Amino acid sequence: MKFNINRDVLLPVLQTVSGVVDRRQTLPILSNLLLNISEGSLSVTATDMEVELIVGIELKLQQPGELTLPARKLLDICRALPAKAELQFEVKNDKVLIKSGKSRFTLASLPAQEYPVIDITENIVSFNIKQHELEQLLENTQFAMAQQDVRYYLNGLLLEITADKLRAVATDGHRLALDEAAIKSSIKEPIQIIVPRKGITELTRLLQDEDSEIEIQISTNHIRVKNNNICFTSKLIDGRFPDYQRVIPELSETPVFADREELRNSLTRASILSNEKYRGVRIVFDANSLRALAHNPEQEEAEEELEVEYKGGEIEIGFNVSYLLDTLSIIKSKKVKLSVLDPNSSCLILPEDESNCQYVVMPMRL
């Protein structure tokens, strides 16, 4: 089996799929990529058994066949070759010879038939969504996912699909992020799935800020996203996501309106002298003012005062300042709306522009 390909065509494909290949693999073949040549196209597959990514490219008619090659080494070879270099691949027994100009590389290959492929047998539901809408949805929520939490269902993102809505929810038990986008699907009953952190990270990397539509297929155990020449598949987390609706507090009758950038800068300055371990900051809401107070075990203190629009009574409440700052960094509107019902309630943070985003930060005792 022989085929030729230009380095500038192959390199972007290898860079796209390489994120899926885990450096610490239990099975040697998972360190490899599967290259499949069929009539007029080459597809490159990477998998770690949880996430699979296939990228296809058009190729002039070549001899059909398939082989596996070490992902990292092939990527490094392509990077090191000069621009527009032509690569010739030739399979000899269990080795693959790669020629380019005066360069020669012989790589070990493992049997292609042993390469694991994720199969989706039954499609429960499929729908289309614009790329930029899905990208925005994931971007607005994924930061609140848990990391290596024993409650494994929190180490991922909840996607809730109804006939006309796709909703994304993430929480680590201390904060929650929610956003939704309009879709059209034939689904009768709402479906909830949890996509693991790695799946969300890789999918976000693939999405682009454009209007083209992508197809999402959901089966019992997998989610698959198809877009032109890319097919992305991820296993789902088998677990029950907590009832997030119960966590979202009611909107206060006297919410606080603050300039997002000014509030972010004030909290950043106050956080410098907060306890490094707990990152606690006391927030005091009073008539048209917000004060942020921080102190640490070295008896150092910081105080920041900010003009806001607020007509309610005085409320003093403690928060992990990192969670507030993460949320303010994600929100894009000029002003934000903060809603706190009492000193023991969570803070509901909303963008001023009435979008579908909702953020909840739990209070902490200081």
C-alpha positions as CSV (number, residue, x, y, z in Angstrom):
1,M,0.0,0.0,0.0
2,K,1.4,3.4,-1.0
3,F,0.0,7.0,-1.0
4,N,1.3,10.6,-1.3
5,I,0.1,13.6,0.6
6,N,1.2,17.2,1.0
7,R,2.6,18.2,4.4
8,D,0.4,21.3,4.5
9,V,-2.7,19.2,4.0
10,L,-1.8,16.6,6.6
11,L,-0.4,18.8,9.4
12,P,-3.7,20.6,10.3
13,V,-5.5,17.3,10.5
14,L,-2.9,15.8,12.8
15,Q,-3.0,18.9,15.0
16,T,-6.8,18.6,15.2
17,V,-6.9,15.0,16.3
18,S,-3.8,14.9,18.5
19,G,-5.6,16.3,21.6
20,V,-7.6,13.1,21.9
21,V,-4.5,10.9,22.1
22,D,-3.6,10.5,25.7
23,R,0.1,10.3,26.5
24,R,-0.4,7.7,29.2
25,Q,-2.2,4.9,27.4
26,T,-2.9,1.4,28.8
27,L,-3.2,-0.1,25.3
28,P,-0.3,0.6,23.0
29,I,-2.6,0.9,19.9
30,L,-4.3,3.9,21.6
31,S,-1.1,5.9,21.1
32,N,-1.6,5.4,17.3
33,L,-3.8,7.1,14.7
34,L,-5.8,5.1,12.3
35,L,-5.3,6.2,8.7
36,N,-8.0,4.9,6.3
37,I,-7.8,5.5,2.6
38,S,-10.9,4.9,0.5
39,E,-11.8,6.2,-3.0
40,G,-10.8,9.9,-3.1
41,S,-10.4,10.5,0.6
42,L,-8.3,9.9,3.6
43,S,-9.7,9.8,7.1
44,V,-7.6,10.0,10.3
45,T,-9.0,8.6,13.5
46,A,-7.8,9.2,17.1
47,T,-9.4,7.7,20.2
48,D,-8.8,7.0,23.9
49,M,-11.9,4.7,24.2
50,E,-13.9,7.6,25.8
51,V,-13.6,10.2,23.0
52,E,-13.2,9.5,19.3
53,L,-12.4,12.1,16.6
54,I,-12.4,11.4,12.8
55,V,-11.2,14.0,10.3
56,G,-11.6,13.4,6.6
57,I,-9.7,15.1,3.7
58,E,-10.0,14.7,0.0
59,L,-7.2,12.8,-1.6
60,K,-6.6,12.0,-5.3
61,L,-7.4,8.4,-6.2
62,Q,-4.9,6.2,-4.3
63,Q,-4.7,2.5,-3.5
64,P,-7.3,1.9,-0.7
65,G,-6.2,0.4,2.6
66,E,-5.7,1.3,6.2
67,L,-2.8,1.5,8.7
68,T,-1.9,2.8,12.1
69,L,1.0,5.1,13.0
70,P,2.3,6.6,16.3
71,A,0.4,9.9,16.7
72,R,3.1,11.9,18.5
73,K,5.9,10.9,16.2
74,L,3.9,11.4,13.0
75,L,2.9,14.9,14.2
76,D,6.5,15.8,15.1
77,I,7.8,14.6,11.7
78,C,5.2,16.7,9.9
79,R,6.0,19.8,12.0
80,A,9.8,19.4,11.3
81,L,9.4,19.1,7.5
82,P,9.5,22.3,5.4
83,A,6.3,23.9,4.2
84,K,4.7,22.3,1.0
85,A,6.9,19.2,1.4
86,E,5.4,16.1,-0.3
87,L,5.2,12.9,1.9
88,Q,5.3,9.4,0.4
89,F,3.9,6.6,2.6
90,E,4.7,3.0,1.9
91,V,3.7,0.0,4.0
92,K,6.2,-2.8,4.3
93,N,5.1,-5.7,6.6
94,D,4.6,-4.1,10.1
95,K,6.6,-1.0,9.3
96,V,5.8,2.2,7.3
97,L,8.4,4.1,5.3
98,I,7.8,7.8,5.0
99,K,9.9,9.7,2.4
100,S,10.1,13.4,1.8
101,G,12.8,15.0,-0.2
102,K,16.1,13.5,1.2
103,S,14.4,12.6,4.5
104,R,13.6,9.0,5.4
105,F,11.6,7.8,8.4
106,T,10.6,4.2,9.3
107,L,7.9,3.9,11.8
108,A,6.5,0.8,13.5
109,S,2.8,0.1,12.7
110,L,0.2,-2.0,14.6
111,P,-2.5,-4.0,12.9
112,A,-5.4,-1.6,11.8
113,Q,-8.0,-4.3,12.4
114,E,-7.2,-4.1,16.1
115,Y,-7.9,-0.4,16.3
116,P,-11.0,0.2,18.5
117,V,-13.8,2.1,16.8
118,I,-16.9,3.5,18.7
119,D,-20.1,2.3,17.2
120,I,-23.4,4.0,17.7
121,T,-26.1,1.5,16.9
122,E,-29.3,3.2,17.8
123,N,-30.0,7.0,17.5
124,I,-32.4,8.2,20.0
125,V,-32.6,11.7,18.7
126,S,-30.8,14.0,16.3
127,F,-31.0,17.7,15.6
128,N,-29.1,20.6,14.0
129,I,-27.6,23.7,15.6
130,K,-25.4,26.5,14.4
131,Q,-21.7,26.1,15.3
132,H,-21.4,29.4,16.9
133,E,-24.5,28.8,19.1
134,L,-23.2,25.6,20.4
135,E,-19.7,27.1,20.9
136,Q,-21.3,30.0,22.9
137,L,-23.4,27.6,25.0
138,L,-20.4,25.5,26.0
139,E,-18.2,28.5,26.6
140,N,-20.8,30.1,28.9
141,T,-21.1,27.1,31.1
142,Q,-18.1,24.7,31.0
143,F,-16.0,26.7,33.5
144,A,-18.3,25.6,36.4
145,M,-17.8,21.8,35.8
146,A,-16.2,20.0,38.8
147,Q,-12.7,18.5,38.5
148,Q,-12.1,15.0,39.8
149,D,-15.1,15.2,42.2
150,V,-16.2,11.9,43.8
151,R,-19.7,12.8,42.6
152,Y,-18.6,11.7,39.1
153,Y,-21.7,13.1,37.5
154,L,-20.5,16.6,38.3
155,N,-17.3,16.1,36.3
156,G,-19.2,16.8,33.1
157,L,-21.7,19.1,31.5
158,L,-25.5,18.4,31.5
159,L,-27.2,18.8,28.1
160,E,-31.0,18.9,28.3
161,I,-32.8,18.5,25.0
162,T,-36.5,19.4,24.4
163,A,-38.5,19.9,21.2
164,D,-37.4,23.5,20.9
165,K,-34.4,24.0,23.4
166,L,-30.9,22.8,24.1
167,R,-29.9,23.7,27.6
168,A,-26.4,23.4,29.1
169,V,-25.8,23.2,32.9
170,A,-22.6,22.8,34.9
171,T,-22.0,22.8,38.6
172,D,-19.3,21.8,41.1
173,G,-21.6,22.1,44.1
174,H,-20.4,25.6,44.9
175,R,-21.6,27.4,41.8
176,L,-23.8,26.8,38.8
177,A,-23.8,28.0,35.2
178,L,-26.8,27.7,32.8
179,D,-27.4,28.7,29.2
180,E,-29.8,27.7,26.5
181,A,-30.2,27.9,22.7
182,A,-33.2,27.4,20.4
183,I,-33.3,24.3,18.3
184,K,-35.9,22.3,16.4
185,S,-36.2,18.6,17.2
186,S,-38.8,15.8,16.9
187,I,-38.3,14.8,20.6
188,K,-41.5,14.3,22.6
189,E,-40.0,13.9,26.2
190,P,-37.1,15.9,27.5
191,I,-33.7,14.0,27.4
192,Q,-30.8,14.7,29.8
193,I,-27.3,13.5,29.1
194,I,-24.0,14.2,30.9
195,V,-20.9,14.7,28.6
196,P,-17.6,14.2,30.4
197,R,-15.0,17.0,30.8
198,K,-12.6,15.7,28.1
199,G,-15.5,15.4,25.6
200,I,-16.5,19.0,26.3
201,T,-12.9,20.3,26.1
202,E,-12.2,18.6,22.8
203,L,-15.6,19.6,21.3
204,T,-15.1,23.3,22.2
205,R,-11.7,23.1,20.5
206,L,-13.3,21.9,17.3
207,L,-16.2,24.4,17.1
208,Q,-15.7,27.6,15.1
209,D,-17.5,30.9,15.4
210,E,-19.6,30.6,12.2
211,D,-23.1,30.1,11.0
212,S,-22.8,26.7,9.4
213,E,-25.0,24.0,11.0
214,I,-23.7,20.9,12.7
215,E,-25.7,17.7,13.4
216,I,-25.9,16.2,16.9
217,Q,-26.9,12.6,17.4
218,I,-27.6,11.2,20.8
219,S,-27.8,7.5,21.6
220,T,-28.1,5.7,25.0
221,N,-24.4,5.9,25.8
222,H,-22.9,8.4,23.3
223,I,-23.1,11.8,21.7
224,R,-21.9,12.3,18.2
225,V,-21.3,15.7,16.5
226,K,-20.9,15.8,12.7
227,N,-19.7,18.8,10.7
228,N,-18.5,18.6,7.1
229,N,-15.3,16.6,7.3
230,I,-15.3,16.1,11.1
231,C,-17.0,13.4,13.2
232,F,-16.7,13.7,17.0
233,T,-18.0,11.0,19.4
234,S,-17.9,10.9,23.2
235,K,-19.1,8.4,25.7
236,L,-21.6,9.8,28.2
237,I,-21.4,9.7,32.0
238,D,-23.9,7.2,33.4
239,G,-25.4,9.0,36.4
240,R,-28.2,11.3,37.5
241,F,-27.5,15.0,37.5
242,P,-28.9,16.9,40.5
243,D,-32.1,18.9,40.2
244,Y,-30.5,22.2,39.2
245,Q,-33.8,24.1,39.2
246,R,-33.9,23.9,43.0
247,V,-30.6,25.6,43.3
248,I,-31.6,28.7,41.2
249,P,-33.0,31.3,43.7
250,E,-35.8,33.7,42.9
251,L,-35.0,37.1,41.5
252,S,-34.9,39.7,44.3
253,E,-37.3,42.7,44.0
254,T,-34.4,45.0,44.6
255,P,-31.5,43.6,42.5
256,V,-28.1,45.3,42.2
257,F,-27.0,46.7,38.9
258,A,-23.2,47.1,38.5
259,D,-20.7,47.9,35.8
260,R,-19.3,44.5,35.0
261,E,-15.7,45.6,34.4
262,E,-15.6,48.0,37.4
263,L,-16.9,45.2,39.7
264,R,-14.4,42.7,38.3
265,N,-11.5,45.1,38.8
266,S,-12.6,45.9,42.4
267,L,-13.0,42.2,43.3
268,T,-9.6,41.4,41.7
269,R,-7.9,44.1,43.9
270,A,-9.7,42.9,47.1
271,S,-8.8,39.3,46.4
272,I,-5.1,40.1,46.6
273,L,-5.4,40.1,50.4
274,S,-7.9,37.3,50.8
275,N,-7.1,34.0,52.5
276,E,-5.1,32.1,49.8
277,K,-6.8,28.8,50.7
278,Y,-10.4,29.8,51.0
279,R,-10.4,33.0,48.9
280,G,-13.2,34.4,51.0
281,V,-14.4,38.0,50.5
282,R,-17.3,39.8,52.4
283,I,-19.7,41.7,50.2
284,V,-21.8,44.4,51.7
285,F,-24.8,45.7,49.7
286,D,-26.1,49.1,50.9
287,A,-28.0,52.0,49.3
288,N,-26.3,52.5,45.9
289,S,-23.0,51.0,47.1
290,L,-21.2,47.7,47.1
291,R,-18.2,47.1,49.4
292,A,-15.8,44.2,49.1
293,L,-13.8,43.4,52.3
294,A,-11.0,40.8,52.5
295,H,-8.6,39.8,55.2
296,N,-6.0,37.0,55.7
297,P,-4.3,35.2,58.6
298,E,-1.5,37.8,58.5
299,Q,-4.0,40.4,59.7
300,E,-3.8,42.2,56.4
301,E,-7.0,43.8,55.0
302,A,-8.4,45.2,51.8
303,E,-11.5,47.3,51.2
304,E,-13.1,48.3,47.9
305,E,-16.1,50.4,47.4
306,L,-18.1,50.7,44.2
307,E,-21.1,52.8,43.1
308,V,-24.0,50.6,42.0
309,E,-27.8,50.9,41.5
310,Y,-29.4,49.3,44.6
311,K,-32.5,50.4,46.5
312,G,-32.8,47.6,49.1
313,G,-31.7,47.3,52.7
314,E,-28.1,46.4,53.9
315,I,-27.1,42.8,53.3
316,E,-23.7,41.4,54.2
317,I,-22.7,38.0,52.7
318,G,-19.5,36.0,52.1
319,F,-18.4,34.5,48.8
320,N,-15.4,32.7,47.3
321,V,-14.1,35.6,45.2
322,S,-12.7,33.2,42.6
323,Y,-16.2,32.0,41.7
324,L,-17.5,35.6,41.3
325,L,-14.5,36.5,39.1
326,D,-14.9,33.4,36.9
327,T,-18.5,34.4,36.3
328,L,-17.8,38.0,35.6
329,S,-15.0,37.0,33.1
330,I,-17.5,34.9,31.1
331,I,-20.4,37.4,31.0
332,K,-20.0,39.8,28.0
333,S,-22.6,42.5,28.8
334,K,-21.6,46.0,30.0
335,K,-23.6,45.7,33.2
336,V,-24.5,42.8,35.4
337,K,-27.5,42.1,37.7
338,L,-26.8,40.6,41.1
339,S,-29.7,39.3,43.2
340,V,-29.4,38.3,46.8
341,L,-32.5,37.6,49.0
342,D,-30.8,37.4,52.4
343,P,-27.4,36.9,54.0
344,N,-27.7,33.1,53.8
345,S,-29.0,32.8,50.2
346,S,-27.1,32.2,47.0
347,C,-26.2,35.1,44.6
348,L,-27.9,35.0,41.2
349,I,-25.9,36.8,38.6
350,L,-27.4,37.7,35.3
351,P,-26.1,39.6,32.2
352,E,-28.0,42.9,31.8
353,D,-28.9,42.1,28.2
354,E,-31.7,39.6,29.2
355,S,-29.9,36.6,27.5
356,N,-30.6,33.1,28.7
357,C,-27.5,32.8,30.9
358,Q,-27.9,32.4,34.6
359,Y,-25.1,32.0,37.2
360,V,-25.5,31.0,40.8
361,V,-22.7,31.3,43.4
362,M,-23.3,29.8,46.9
363,P,-22.5,31.8,50.0
364,M,-19.7,30.9,52.4
365,R,-19.3,31.5,56.1
366,L,-16.5,33.9,57.0
